[in-house]
C-alpha cells in the first residue's frame, strides 16, 4: 500500500475482470441472493473491449448459468455444421478423418461466437439483476487486511506522470472492499500473479504453460463462405520449430476468424511467432480462401495451456482465482470459455454459502473442491497429458499417444498417469548460437501485413503521458544479457512491435519500449528468458478496443 488517502466503498463481493468467469460469478451471486452487493470492475473501455477470442463455444457453461439463454437472446447464432482437421505441408494438405478422434473432440452442438459480444450480452443480464459494472476501471493494486488477507482493490487511479509521480490532474482512485475478492483477469493477470506469489499457491504444481494466440477477422468473398464450418490445422509452417496450429471459423456476415497459436515453450530465440502467422496465410488452402477479401481486425492474447496439473491453489484468505487466472483451457479442444463460466458459477456458490453462514475473508475451500472434482476437473483431467506429450515427443508422435490417452481417459483410466511439463516457457529458450536464424518473407500487404499496420486494426490506444505499464526489473539486462545471449527475443516474440533494439552508427545499441502499441497479450511477461519484464495494469480504458472479437 502507498500513503495515498482514498475513499472506500464496501461490498459483499468485489470482482476484477468482466470476462466470462467474472460475469458468470456476478450473475450467479445475484441469482442466489438479489440483495448481495456485487461490483464488477473492467479495465477495458467497455465490457468486451479486451476479449480476444474467435471461439467455438461449448454452451455447457451457459446452460448451467442461464438455462433459457436462447429465449433471452444470447448471441450464439452460428452452430457448427462441419468439422475439418488438416495436416499441412508447404504446398499441400492431408485431411485427418474425424472418426478416430475421441468423442470430446466433436464440435457437434457447439457454436462459433464472438466472445466479446457474448460478454456484452452477459453484462446486460448482470446489470438487469443489479450488478454494478464499472468499465474503464483498472485495478492497480490489492488491499490487504491486518491479518494479511485480501480485502479489496484500488481502482480508478488516473493522472500519473510518466515517471510515476502524481500529475496535475491526478486522481487517487478508490478502495473497493469486499468480504471476498474474485480475480478473473484472464491469463497472467497482474493481481493474480501477486496473489500466487504471496501465498505460494503454485507449490507442488507443475509450471503453467502458455501459447500465443493471434487472430484476424476477414470479410471474404461470399462464394467462398461456408457458414458454421470449423477448420483446424497443424504442421506447416511451424514444423519442428515450435508446437502450435491454426483455426479458421466461418461466422455470420461472410466473415471468418483466422487464428494462429504458437506454443511458447519453443527453444529457438530466432523464432518470430507473428511472422509464422503471416506466412501461414500464404498456404494455398488459406490464400485461396482469403483472396479478394479484406482484413478488418487484429489482436493477440496469451493462452494458458498447462491444464490440470498446472492449476495453482485457487483460494487464499479473502480471495479466489477464476477462469484463466487459474488456467482452465482444454488444449486439444482449444476451448476454455465454458470452464471459465463454470468456475465463476462455482465461486459464486461457495461465496454465497459462506456469506449465508456469516463468514468473510477466509478461504473458499468449497470452490476449489468443486473445480478440481467437478465438471471442470473432469474435462481437464481427460486431456492432461496432451500438452506434455507434444512438448516431449513432437507433433506426430504426440498425436498418436495423445489420442490414445484421451480415448483411455474417456473410459476412466490412463496408462501414462499424469505427466509433468518440466521447464517454464522462459527457461525453455536456448542461447541464440545454438540455433540458426530464420528468414521470413516480407509481408505483401494483401494477405500478410507488418506488425505496426496490423496493430492499427486492434484499435489499441494508450495515453502517452502515463507511466509505461511494462517494467524492467533491471534496465541493463536487455542489452547486457539478452542481446548477446539470446539475440534479444523480445524483438520477435511480441506480436505488437512493442520492443526494439535500436542501433545507430557510433552509438551502443538501445532497448526501446513502445508501450503505446501493447495489445495486452502478456507474452513478454511469460517468455522473456531473463524474466526481467513485468506487465502491470495501465490506467483504465487503455489498450485494445476489439470491435467484434
Secondary structure as UniProt FT lines:
FT   STRAND          7..16
FT   HELIX           20..32
FT   TURN            34..35
FT   STRAND          38..42
FT   TURN            47..50
FT   STRAND          54..57
FT   HELIX           60..65
FT   TURN            67..73
FT   STRAND          78..79
FT   STRAND          82..88
FT   STRAND          93..95
FT   TURN            99..100
FT   HELIX           103..105
FT   TURN            108..109
FT   STRAND          111..114
FT   HELIX           115..129
FT   STRAND          132..135
FT   STRAND          139..144
FT   TURN            146..147
FT   STRAND          150..155
FT   STRAND          158..160
FT   TURN            162..163
FT   STRAND          166..171
FT   STRAND          174..183
FT   TURN            187..188
FT   HELIX           190..198
FT   TURN            199..204
FT   STRAND          210..219
FT   HELIX           222..224
FT   TURN            227..228
FT   STRAND          229..235
FT   TURN            236..240
FT   STRAND          244..250
FT   TURN            253..254
FT   STRAND          255..263
FT   TURN            264..265
FT   TURN            269..270
FT   HELIX           273..280
FT   TURN            281..282
FT   HELIX           284..290
FT   TURN            291..292
FT   STRAND          294..304
FT   HELIX           308..310
FT   STRAND          315..316
FT   TURN            317..318
FT   STRAND          319..321
FT   HELIX           323..325
FT   TURN            331..334
FT   HELIX           337..356
FT   TURN            357..358
FT   HELIX           365..373
FT   HELIX           375..381
FT   TURN            382..385
FT   HELIX           386..393
FT   HELIX           395..410
FT   TURN            411..412
FT   TURN            415..416
FT   HELIX           425..428
FT   HELIX           432..434
FT   HELIX           451..455
FT   HELIX           456..458
FT   TURN            464..465
FT   STRAND          470..472
FT   TURN            475..476
FT   HELIX           478..482
FT   HELIX           483..486
FT   HELIX           490..493
FT   TURN            495..496
FT   STRAND          499..502
FT   TURN            505..506
FT   STRAND          510..513
FT   HELIX           515..517
FT   HELIX           523..527
FT   TURN            529..530
FT   STRAND          533..535
FT   TURN            540..541
//
